[in-house]
């Protein structure tokens, strides 16, 4: 069950959109302005979902994902990349880094809410 979300983006407007959208959907949201700050938050507190921008100063999204996946607490946590990139090379790199998926910008608030709700549902065992 997803309750506590970490949203990382270097754009103040994007952080505000993510926070407002997800808070109004009933989630607790913590925002960070770059990959380093996001990593600090993630190591200090346990989150059920991480949303990270790809292109940020100091540490990009894929580097952050690699570091989070190396931490036992985040091995199975859903991590979504927010990006303007849609090419297969980026998607391959995101998968290799350990991303659960990606959301193309501009982010549709309704789509984001539906995606988080879907990730929150128990996964069927096959």
C-alpha positions in Angstrom: 0.0 0.0 0.0 1.4 3.4 -1.0 0.9 6.1 1.6 4.2 8.0 1.8 5.7 9.4 -1.5 9.0 11.1 -2.2 8.9 13.5 -5.2 12.2 14.8 -6.5 12.4 17.5 -9.2 14.6 20.6 -9.7 11.6 22.6 -10.9 9.7 24.3 -8.1 6.5 24.4 -10.3 6.8 20.6 -10.9 7.3 19.9 -7.2 4.2 22.0 -6.4 2.1 20.1 -9.1 3.3 16.7 -7.8 2.7 17.6 -4.2 -0.8 19.2 -4.8 -1.9 16.3 -7.1 -0.8 13.5 -4.8 -1.8 15.2 -1.5 -5.3 15.8 -2.8 -5.5 12.1 -3.7 -4.8 11.2 0.0 -1.0 10.6 -0.1 1.7 12.1 2.2 4.2 13.8 0.0 7.7 14.9 0.7 9.5 17.0 -2.0 13.2 17.4 -2.7 14.8 19.8 -5.2 17.7 17.6 -6.5 19.0 14.0 -6.4 21.3 14.6 -3.5 18.5 16.0 -1.3 16.2 13.2 -2.5 18.8 10.6 -1.5 19.2 12.2 2.0 15.4 12.1 2.5 15.2 8.5 1.2 17.9 7.4 3.7 16.4 9.3 6.6 12.8 8.2 6.1 11.1 5.2 4.5 9.0 5.9 1.4 6.5 3.7 -0.4 7.1 5.3 -3.8 9.8 7.5 -5.2 9.1 9.8 -8.2 12.3 11.4 -9.6 13.1 13.8 -12.4 15.8 12.6 -14.8 17.6 15.9 -15.6 18.7 17.6 -12.3 21.8 19.3 -11.1 24.2 17.4 -8.8 22.7 13.9 -9.3 20.4 12.8 -12.1 17.5 10.5 -11.7 19.1 7.3 -13.0 22.1 7.7 -10.8 19.8 8.2 -7.8 17.8 5.1 -8.7 21.1 3.0 -8.8 22.0 4.3 -5.3 18.5 3.6 -4.0 18.4 0.1 -5.4 21.7 -0.6 -3.7 20.0 0.1 -0.4 18.1 -2.9 1.0 15.1 -0.8 2.0 14.5 0.3 -1.6 15.2 -2.9 -3.5 11.4 -3.5 -4.1 10.1 0.0 -3.8 8.4 1.4 -6.9 10.5 4.1 -8.5 9.2 6.2 -11.4 11.2 8.5 -13.5 9.7 11.8 -14.7 11.2 12.7 -18.0 10.8 14.5 -21.3 12.8 11.6 -22.9 10.8 8.9 -24.7 13.4 7.1 -26.8 14.2 3.4 -26.4 17.9 4.1 -25.3 16.6 6.1 -22.3 14.0 3.5 -21.4 16.6 0.7 -21.6 18.9 2.8 -19.3 16.0 3.4 -16.9 15.2 -0.3 -16.8 18.9 -1.2 -16.2 19.1 1.4 -13.4 16.2 -0.3 -11.7 13.3 2.1 -12.5 9.8 0.6 -12.2 8.7 2.8 -15.0 8.5 6.4 -16.3 6.1 9.2 -16.8 6.6 11.6 -19.7 6.4 15.3 -19.0 4.2 17.3 -19.0 2.6 15.1 -16.3 -1.1 14.6 -16.5 -2.3 14.8 -12.9 -5.2 12.3 -13.4 -2.9 9.8 -15.1 -0.3 10.2 -12.3 -3.0 9.6 -9.7 -4.3 6.5 -11.5 -0.7 5.1 -11.9 0.1 5.5 -8.2 -3.2 3.9 -7.3 -2.4 1.0 -9.7 1.0 0.6 -8.1 -0.6 0.5 -4.7 -2.8 -2.5 -5.5 -1.5 -5.9 -4.4 0.2 -7.6 -7.3 -1.2 -10.9 -8.4 1.2 -13.9 -8.1 1.7 -15.9 -11.3 
